[in-house]
Structure formats: structure tokens, C-alpha cells
């Protein structure tokens, strides 16, 4: 179920970002469907997920944990949707889609001041005499133009 997979990915991507608290509340509310106790339990699960992801060491451990959490949340979204009758499922799916769209348009990755904002995985390496940078301005993606007068 693509929608459930998107939900699982969104939980992992949002954890620990400035968008987390609002997204976390919206996801817990979606799962709770009006049941405050169920919503509280989901908030605890989401907190546990964020804490685990933040505490993971870089590298393979973080990647394994991220994949595991994404799969677990995908399964939770699938289970929640499958437990509903068709009309309720359609409404829940519309609500989840809107929640995920709102999260995506909120720009899940932000930075202020001298902060760094990276959306996705990044592997910075310097080898064979090259340089690696933490701060880049005026970055060109693709082949940059050759220096000198342009022939046209």
C-alpha cells in the first residue's frame, strides 16, 4: 500500500526536525480517531521512535534503525487502514493523504542562521586530492561552464 509506505517514510524523515511536534500530533490524532487514550499511546510510540532515531550512531546502525522504523510505521498505517470498513477506510486514506501532503509542503527540512539543511542522505568524502565542504554557496549541479570567453 503506497500510502502506508509514504506514511512510514514521513514519520522517519520528520523525527527530530523542527516539523516533528506538529507532525507527531497530527499522526497521533489520525491514529486515535477521537479516542484520547489511543492518541496518547500513539504519541508515546512516536516519541519512542524519535528518541531511538536520534540516539542511533551514524552509519550502518542508523541506516538499519531508520529502515526498521519506516517498516514498522508502514505496517501500523496498513493495519489501521485495513481494520476499517470501506467508507471509513476511504475517509481515513483521504485524511492521511492530506496530512502527508501538508507535511511535505511544510518543507520537512529547514535551517536558520548558519545552519545546514539537507533533505535525504548525504555522503561527503575527500579523496585523491579533492576537498570536501560543509558550507557551499552558488553550487552548480551538473557540468559547470568552462572558464574563459563563451563562444556562441
C-alpha positions in Angstrom: 0.0 0.0 0.0 1.8 3.1 -1.3 0.0 5.5 1.1 1.1 3.5 4.2 4.7 3.4 2.8 4.6 7.2 2.4 3.4 7.5 6.0 6.2 5.3 7.3 8.8 7.3 5.4 7.3 10.6 6.6 7.5 9.6 10.2 11.2 8.7 9.9 12.0 11.8 7.9 10.2 14.2 10.3 11.6 12.7 13.5 14.0 15.2 15.1 13.2 18.1 12.8 11.5 21.3 13.6 8.3 19.9 11.9 8.3 16.9 14.2 6.0 18.1 17.0 3.2 19.3 14.7 3.5 16.2 12.5 3.6 13.9 15.6 0.4 15.4 16.9 -1.3 15.1 13.6 -0.3 11.4 13.2 -1.3 10.6 16.7 -4.7 12.3 16.1 -5.1 10.3 12.9 -4.5 7.0 14.6 -6.6 8.0 17.6 -9.7 8.8 15.6 -11.3 10.6 18.5 -10.1 8.2 21.3 -7.9 10.3 23.6 -6.3 7.3 25.3 -5.4 5.8 21.9 -4.0 9.1 20.8 -1.8 9.3 23.9 -0.5 5.7 23.2 0.4 6.8 19.7 2.2 9.9 20.9 4.3 7.6 23.2 5.1 5.3 20.2 6.1 8.3 18.1 8.3 9.7 20.9 10.0 6.3 21.3 10.6 6.3 17.5 12.2 9.8 17.5 14.3 9.0 20.6 15.6 5.8 19.0 16.4 7.5 15.7 18.2 10.4 17.4 20.2 8.1 19.6 21.4 5.9 16.7 25.1 6.1 15.9 26.0 7.2 12.3 26.5 4.7 9.6 25.1 1.2 9.4 23.3 1.3 12.8 21.4 4.4 11.9 20.5 3.1 8.5 19.2 -0.2 9.9 17.2 1.6 12.6 15.8 4.0 10.0 14.7 1.2 7.7 13.2 -0.8 10.7 11.2 2.2 12.0 10.0 3.0 8.5 8.8 -0.5 8.0 7.2 -0.6 11.5 5.3 2.6 10.8 4.3 1.5 7.3 2.8 -1.7 8.9 1.0 0.3 11.5 -0.6 2.6 8.9 -1.5 -0.5 6.8 -3.1 -2.2 9.8 -5.0 0.9 10.8 -6.4 1.3 7.2 -7.2 -2.4 6.8 -9.1 -2.5 10.1 -11.7 -0.1 8.7 -14.7 -0.7 6.6 -14.6 0.7 3.0 -16.3 4.1 3.6 -14.3 4.7 6.7 -11.1 3.5 5.0 -11.6 5.9 2.1 -12.1 8.8 4.5 -9.1 7.8 6.6 -7.0 7.5 3.5 -8.0 10.9 2.3 -7.2 12.4 5.7 -3.8 10.6 5.8 -3.0 11.8 2.3 -3.9 15.4 3.3 -1.8 15.1 6.4 1.2 13.8 4.4 0.8 16.5 1.8 0.7 19.2 4.4 3.8 17.8 6.0 5.6 17.7 2.6 4.6 21.2 1.7 5.8 22.4 5.1 9.3 21.6 3.8 10.3 18.9 6.3 13.9 20.2 6.1 14.7 23.7 7.5 17.7 25.6 8.7 18.2 29.1 10.2 21.2 31.4 10.5 24.4 29.4 9.8 22.6 26.1 10.0 22.8 23.3 7.4 19.7 21.9 5.7 19.9 18.6 4.0 17.0 16.6 2.7 17.9 13.0 2.4 21.2 11.0 2.8 24.5 12.8 2.2 27.9 11.2 2.0 30.7 13.8 1.9 34.2 12.5 1.1 37.5 13.9 0.2 39.9 11.6 -1.6 42.6 11.7 -4.3 43.5 15.3 -3.5 39.9 16.6 -3.6 38.2 18.8 -1.0 35.0 18.2 1.0 32.9 21.1 2.2 30.4 21.7 4.9 29.3 25.1 3.6 28.7 25.7 -0.1 27.3 28.7 -1.9 26.5 29.2 -5.5 26.5 25.4 -6.1 26.2 24.2 -9.7 24.7 20.8 -10.3 25.9 19.2 -13.5 28.8 20.2 -15.6 29.8 23.8 -14.9 30.6 26.1 -17.8 34.3 26.2 -18.9 36.1 29.4 -17.8 37.0 32.0 -20.4 35.1 33.7 -23.1 31.9 32.0 -24.2 31.7 31.1 -27.9 28.2 31.3 -29.2 
